[in-house]
């Protein structure tokens, strides 16, 4: 399934500020939230609608509401948490799950340490969020864990992706729609995205 690469001017502008090494943690967090909100608008574009009757101050009329499909937002810890508030701005009724994975510094492969999902995850449309899609290992494992809980309608949303990560995720989960704000050049020898933005978790939480 072909990934959806965002091309909105506001996203491009904010992404430039996010990449800048001189952007401090406070502004970085705010920008990540803002970009997540803009991306959520696109990622939810295909939600089904149903027509209902309401009464305005003037008269009765028919209008539309989201039909039936319940949402869950699942951030990959810890950097994915930076995108949650932006998502919830548009879909405040969504439930939130958490999947904890970290990258082994020697093997660069993901190691699972936490998984807590809504009990009815199998009945929900799930949007997995993580600012970076580098090797794709964390995203592949997180989506596998969600599928094992019965979820079938899953999307993945990241801010920056490397071609290697996109290839790995698409190969492992061809049924998952992928949304990203930028497709970058490549991974370096340390498996960081070039030009990228550095370590998203460290920049969100000011830990480096």
N, C-alpha and C positions, 0 to 999 in steps of 0.2 A: 504494500500500500504506500503510495507516494506521500512523503511528509508535507505538511502545510507550513511553508516558510512565510512568516509575517513580513509585510512590506509597508506597514503604516508609518507615515512620517513621525508621529509622536513616539512610536516604539524605537525607531532608528535614532532619534534625538536622545532619548533617555538611555539607550544602549551605549551611546558614545560616552555619556557621563559615567555610566556604570563601569566601563572599561578603564577609565582614567585612574591611574594609580594614586593620584592626588585627592580623589574623592574619599572623604572620611566615612566612618562606619555609620553614623546617623543618616547622612544623605544617601549612602549606599542602600541601607535598609529601606528607606522611603522610596527610592527608585525601583528597587526590586518589587515592592508592593504595588507601585503604580503600573509597572510593566505587566505584572501578573493579572491585574484587573483588566487591562487592555487585551491581553491574550485570552482571558476567560471569555470575553465578549465573542471572540471568534470560535473558541472551542465549544461553546454552547449554542452555536448558530443552528444546529440541526435538531434541537429539542422539539418534540412534537407538541402541538397546540390543540386545544379544544375550545369550542365556542360556548359561552355561557351568557345568560341574561342578567344584566345589572340595571340599576336605576341611578341615573345621574341626577343632579339637582334640577334638571330640566325635564327629563323623560326617561322611559325605559329604552334600553338598547342592548344589542348583542355585542360582545367583545371576547377577547381571547385570553386564556390562561395556559400555563404549562400543563400538559396532560400526563398525569400518571407517573411518569418516570422520575424516580427519586435519585438524588445525587449523593455521592460520597467523594470527598477530597482526601487523598492519601499522600502526604509528603514523605519523601525519603529523608530520614534524619541524617544530619541535623540541618543542612542547608535548605532542604525543602520547606522547612517551617517558615522561612522568609517569604514564601509565596502564598501562604495560607490566608493571611488577612486580606490580601488583594482579591483572592478568589471569593472569600466570604462576603465581601462588599456587594457582589452581584448575586450570590446564591446563599443568603444567610441561613436558609433552612437545611443546607447540606450537612450531613454528618462527616466527622473527621476521623480517619484512622491514622495510624503511625507505623512506619516500618523503619527499623534501625539497621543500617548497614554502614560499615566503614571499609576503607580501602587498605589492605595490607601493604605496608610500605615496601616490602621486599618483592612480593609477587604481583602487586597491583590488582589483585582480585578482591571482590567484595566478601566481607565476613558479616554474617547476620548476628545481631545481638538483641533485637526486639521486634515484636509483631503484635499489634493490637488493632483489630478491625471491627467495624460495626457488626453486630450479630446478624443483621439482615443484608450483609454485603452482597450476597448472591442476587438480591432483588434490585440492586442499585446500579446506575451508570457510574462508573468509577473514573475519576481523573487523577492520575498519579503525577505528582509535581516534584521537580528537582531542577535547580537553576542550570546545572551542567550535565550534558550527556557526553562523556569523554570516551572511555572504552566501551561503555554500554553495559558493563557487568552488573552494576547495582540496579539499573532499570530492568534488565532481563530477569534478575533474581526476584526483585520486588513484584513484578507482574506475575511471575510464576507462583509466588506465594499467594497472591490475591486470587489467581485462577484456582488454586487448590482449595480455596474457601468457597468456590462455586460461582464467582463473578464471571460474566461472559461479555459484558459490554464495557470495554476498558479503553481509555485514552491516556496518552502520555504527553505531558507538557513541560518543556524546558526553555530556558532563555537562550543558551548557547549550546550548539551541538558540533561535534567533530564528525567527519565522514565515517571514521572507523566505528564510532558509537551508533550512528544511524544504521550502518550496515549490519552490525551485530544485533541490534534490537529488531530490525525488520526481518532478519533471518529467523530469529528465535520466536518472534510473535508477529507474524504477518497480518494478523487480524486486528492489531492495535493501531489506531490512528495516532500519528505523531504531530505535535505542534511545536514549533520553535521560532524564536525571534531572529536567530541568525545561524547560518551554517558556516562555520569557520573553516580554516585551511586544513589543519591536520593536528595530530598529537606529536609532542616532542618525545625525547627518549625517556623522560620521567612520566609520560602519559598525561601531561597537562595540555590543554587545548591552546593552539596558537591561532590568532593573537590572544584570544581568550580574555579572561579578567582576573586571573590568579585563582586562589582558593576561595570559593564563594562563602563557605562556612566561616573561615577566618575573617573575611571582610565584613560579613553580616554581624558577627559577634565580637569583633575587635580583638581576636585572640592571637594575632600575630603582628 
